[in-house]
């Protein structure tokens, strides 16, 4: 859970930091960056409720995994298909997922550790924060090194993808260990 949420923090912030500048570089639509952020906000508005409803059906682990996979796709689409349409699609996928992922992660941590969950939430926040510090630094170095956003944004998509994959693997082991410890 820590690794997954830390990777989310890293990939999410690289996207949030550099996707706007990337959008300006591939589109001649005036104010495309502003339009894309408006779409992020509109998509984010109902996201926590929607993801919570899905989690009640699918379970938090799988819903969180799907949300992170969708976010990684939303990060990659504008870079792989540089167009205004792809930027708007990526903005919608990013908006729909980023707040929901935080909501699900904190809720899931409380479920996994019902006693003394303040400690786990503090650790999650620390890992997420470290990702948010490291992400723009590495992204900036990559962008300044090769003069484009491709490596930084595809890297961010891959990082979030790895976070999504690490979740079911790590949580599965944690669930078994918790059950064994209770016996």
C-alpha positions in Angstrom: 0.0 0.0 0.0 2.8 2.4 0.9 4.7 1.7 -2.4 1.5 2.0 -4.4 0.5 5.3 -2.9 4.0 6.7 -3.1 4.2 5.8 -6.7 0.8 7.5 -7.2 2.1 10.7 -5.6 5.1 10.6 -7.9 3.2 10.0 -11.1 0.3 12.2 -10.3 2.4 15.2 -9.5 4.6 14.9 -12.6 1.4 14.9 -14.7 -0.2 17.8 -12.7 3.0 19.8 -13.1 3.9 19.2 -16.7 0.8 18.2 -18.6 -0.4 21.8 -19.0 2.9 22.8 -20.6 2.8 19.8 -22.8 -0.7 20.6 -23.9 0.5 24.1 -25.0 3.3 22.5 -27.0 1.0 20.2 -29.1 -2.1 22.3 -29.7 -2.8 25.6 -31.3 -6.1 26.0 -29.5 -5.9 29.2 -27.5 -6.1 28.5 -23.7 -6.0 24.7 -24.1 -4.2 24.4 -20.8 -7.1 26.3 -19.1 -9.7 24.2 -20.9 -7.9 21.0 -19.9 -7.8 22.0 -16.2 -11.5 22.9 -16.3 -12.2 19.4 -17.6 -10.0 17.9 -14.8 -12.1 19.8 -12.3 -15.4 18.9 -13.8 -14.4 15.2 -14.0 -13.1 15.3 -10.4 -16.2 16.7 -8.9 -18.3 13.4 -8.7 -15.3 11.1 -8.7 -15.0 10.3 -4.9 -18.7 9.3 -4.8 -18.4 7.3 -8.0 -15.3 5.4 -6.9 -16.8 4.8 -3.4 -19.9 3.3 -5.0 -17.7 1.1 -7.2 -15.6 0.0 -4.2 -18.8 -1.2 -2.4 -19.4 -3.5 -5.3 -15.8 -4.6 -6.4 -13.9 -4.1 -3.1 -11.4 -1.3 -2.4 -8.3 -3.2 -3.6 -9.7 -3.9 -7.1 -11.4 -0.5 -7.4 -8.2 1.3 -6.5 -6.2 -0.8 -8.9 -8.6 0.0 -11.7 -8.6 3.7 -10.9 -4.7 3.8 -11.0 -4.7 1.8 -14.3 -7.2 4.3 -15.8 -5.0 7.2 -14.5 -1.9 5.7 -16.1 -3.8 5.5 -19.4 -5.0 9.1 -19.0 -1.4 10.2 -18.5 -0.1 8.3 -21.5 -2.9 9.1 -24.1 -1.9 12.8 -24.8 1.7 11.9 -25.1 1.2 8.9 -27.4 -1.4 10.6 -29.5 -0.5 14.3 -29.3 -3.7 16.0 -30.2 -6.2 18.3 -28.6 -8.7 15.5 -28.4 -6.2 13.3 -26.6 -5.3 16.1 -24.2 -9.0 16.5 -23.3 -9.5 12.7 -22.9 -6.4 12.6 -20.7 -7.6 15.5 -18.6 -11.0 13.7 -18.1 -9.3 10.4 -17.1 -6.9 12.3 -14.8 -9.7 14.2 -13.2 -11.9 11.2 -12.7 -9.2 9.3 -10.9 -6.8 11.5 -8.8 -9.2 12.4 -6.0 -10.9 9.0 -6.0 -7.5 7.3 -5.6 -6.8 9.4 -2.5 -10.2 8.7 -1.1 -10.0 5.0 -1.7 -6.4 4.7 -0.4 -7.2 6.4 2.9 -10.4 4.4 3.3 -8.7 1.1 2.4 -5.9 1.8 4.9 -8.5 2.3 7.6 -10.1 -0.9 6.7 -6.9 -2.9 6.6 -5.7 -1.4 9.9 -8.8 -0.7 12.0 -6.8 -0.2 15.2 -4.3 2.7 15.3 -5.0 3.7 11.7 -3.6 7.2 12.3 -0.1 5.7 12.0 -0.8 4.0 8.6 -2.4 7.2 7.3 0.6 9.2 8.4 2.9 6.8 6.6 0.7 6.8 3.5 0.8 10.6 3.5 4.6 10.6 4.0 5.1 8.2 1.0 2.7 10.3 -1.2 4.5 13.5 -0.1 7.9 12.0 -0.9 6.6 11.1 -4.4 5.3 14.6 -4.8 8.8 16.0 -4.0 10.8 13.6 -6.1 8.5 13.6 -9.1 8.9 17.2 -10.3 12.6 17.1 -9.7 13.1 14.0 -11.8 10.6 15.2 -14.4 12.3 18.6 -14.7 15.7 16.9 -15.2 14.3 14.6 -17.9 12.5 17.5 -19.7 15.5 19.8 -19.6 17.8 16.9 -20.7 16.0 16.1 -23.9 13.9 19.2 -24.5 10.5 17.4 -24.6 7.9 16.0 -22.2 7.7 12.5 -23.6 10.1 10.8 -21.2 8.8 12.5 -18.1 5.1 11.9 -18.9 5.5 8.4 -20.1 7.6 7.7 -17.1 4.8 9.1 -14.9 2.3 6.9 -16.6 4.6 3.9 -16.1 5.1 4.8 -12.4 1.4 4.9 -11.8 0.9 1.7 -13.7 3.6 0.0 -11.5 1.7 1.4 -8.4 -1.5 -0.2 -9.7 0.3 -3.5 -10.2 2.0 -3.4 -6.8 -1.3 -2.9 -5.0 -2.9 -6.3 -5.5 0.4 -8.1 -5.0 1.3 -6.4 -1.8 -2.1 -6.2 -0.3 -2.7 -9.8 -1.1 0.3 -10.8 1.0 -0.7 -8.3 3.7 -4.2 -9.8 3.9 -2.8 -13.3 4.4 -0.3 -12.2 7.0 -3.0 -10.4 8.9 -5.3 -13.4 8.8 -2.4 -15.6 10.1 -1.5 -13.2 12.8 -5.2 -13.2 14.0 -5.2 -17.1 14.3 
